Amino acid sequence: MLSCPNHQIYFDENCEECRKEYFILKGLEKDNSKISPIHEISEDKRGNYKEFNEEKAKNLYEKLFIYYLKNSGDEKESSRKAKAVIKKQCLLRNFHPWKWV
């Protein structure tokens, strides 16, 4: 079996020997030209998230608030944590959170 002498523990996507070893392990050694490294994948394919509208955000906030409230018992802390999750989801999707967040 072909093995990269430089990267014994992990695969480096920029290393040609690692890529060959990976293709052989996946059974793709015959057609490795179709697979590109992660940094060559288009932005559309990487950032393709499901729709996250305000209604879904409010439902998620409600569920998170109850979850955090059960664990901590502090309403302000539970609200802050739930809103932080909503903000993070908005940032992942590249739009500003709503005013209530």
C-alpha positions as CSV (number, residue, x, y, z in Angstrom):
1,M,0.0,0.0,0.0
2,L,1.2,3.5,-0.9
3,S,1.8,5.6,2.2
4,C,3.0,9.2,2.6
5,P,6.3,9.3,4.4
6,N,5.7,12.8,5.7
7,H,2.2,12.5,7.1
8,Q,1.8,9.3,9.1
9,I,-1.0,10.4,11.4
10,Y,-3.2,12.5,9.2
11,F,-3.9,13.3,5.5
12,D,-2.7,16.7,4.2
13,E,-5.0,17.7,1.4
14,N,-2.2,19.7,-0.3
15,C,0.2,16.7,-0.3
16,E,0.1,14.6,-3.5
17,E,1.2,11.4,-1.8
18,C,-1.6,11.8,0.9
19,R,-4.1,12.4,-1.9
20,K,-3.1,9.3,-3.7
21,E,-3.3,7.2,-0.5
22,Y,-6.7,8.7,0.2
23,F,-8.0,7.9,-3.3
24,I,-6.7,4.3,-3.0
25,L,-8.4,3.8,0.4
26,K,-11.7,5.2,-1.0
27,G,-11.4,3.1,-4.1
28,L,-11.1,6.1,-6.4
29,E,-7.6,5.6,-7.6
30,K,-8.8,5.3,-11.3
31,D,-10.5,8.6,-11.4
32,N,-8.9,11.0,-9.0
33,S,-9.1,14.0,-11.3
34,K,-12.8,14.6,-10.4
35,I,-12.1,15.2,-6.7
36,S,-10.7,18.6,-5.8
37,P,-9.3,19.8,-2.4
38,I,-11.6,21.6,0.0
39,H,-10.2,25.0,-0.8
40,E,-11.2,24.6,-4.5
41,I,-14.9,23.9,-3.8
42,S,-17.1,26.8,-4.8
43,E,-18.4,29.1,-2.1
44,D,-22.0,28.1,-3.1
45,K,-21.5,24.5,-2.2
46,R,-19.7,25.3,1.1
47,G,-22.2,27.8,2.5
48,N,-25.4,26.1,1.4
49,Y,-27.4,26.2,4.6
50,K,-31.1,25.6,5.1
51,E,-33.4,28.6,5.2
52,F,-33.4,30.3,8.6
53,N,-36.3,32.7,8.8
54,E,-37.5,34.6,11.9
55,E,-40.3,32.1,12.6
56,K,-37.7,29.3,12.8
57,A,-35.4,31.4,14.9
58,K,-38.2,32.1,17.4
59,N,-39.0,28.4,17.7
60,L,-35.4,27.6,18.2
61,Y,-35.1,30.3,20.8
62,E,-38.0,29.0,22.7
63,K,-36.6,25.4,22.7
64,L,-33.1,26.6,23.7
65,F,-34.5,28.9,26.4
66,I,-36.4,26.0,28.0
67,Y,-33.4,23.7,27.7
68,Y,-31.0,26.2,29.4
69,L,-33.6,27.1,32.0
70,K,-34.0,23.5,33.1
71,N,-30.2,23.2,33.4
72,S,-29.4,26.5,35.2
73,G,-32.7,27.9,36.6
74,D,-31.6,31.5,35.8
75,E,-33.9,33.2,33.2
76,K,-31.4,35.9,32.2
77,E,-28.6,33.5,31.7
78,S,-30.8,31.1,29.7
79,S,-32.0,33.9,27.5
80,R,-28.5,35.2,26.9
81,K,-27.3,31.7,25.9
82,A,-30.3,31.0,23.6
83,K,-29.8,34.4,21.9
84,A,-26.1,33.7,21.4
85,V,-27.0,30.5,19.5
86,I,-29.4,32.4,17.3
87,K,-26.8,35.1,16.6
88,K,-24.3,32.4,15.7
89,Q,-26.7,30.8,13.2
90,C,-27.3,34.2,11.6
91,L,-23.6,34.8,11.3
92,L,-23.1,31.4,9.6
93,R,-25.7,32.4,7.1
94,N,-24.2,35.8,6.5
95,F,-27.1,38.0,7.6
96,H,-27.7,40.3,10.6
97,P,-29.8,38.9,13.5
98,W,-33.2,40.4,14.2
99,K,-33.6,43.2,16.7
100,W,-35.1,41.0,19.3
101,V,-31.9,39.0,19.4
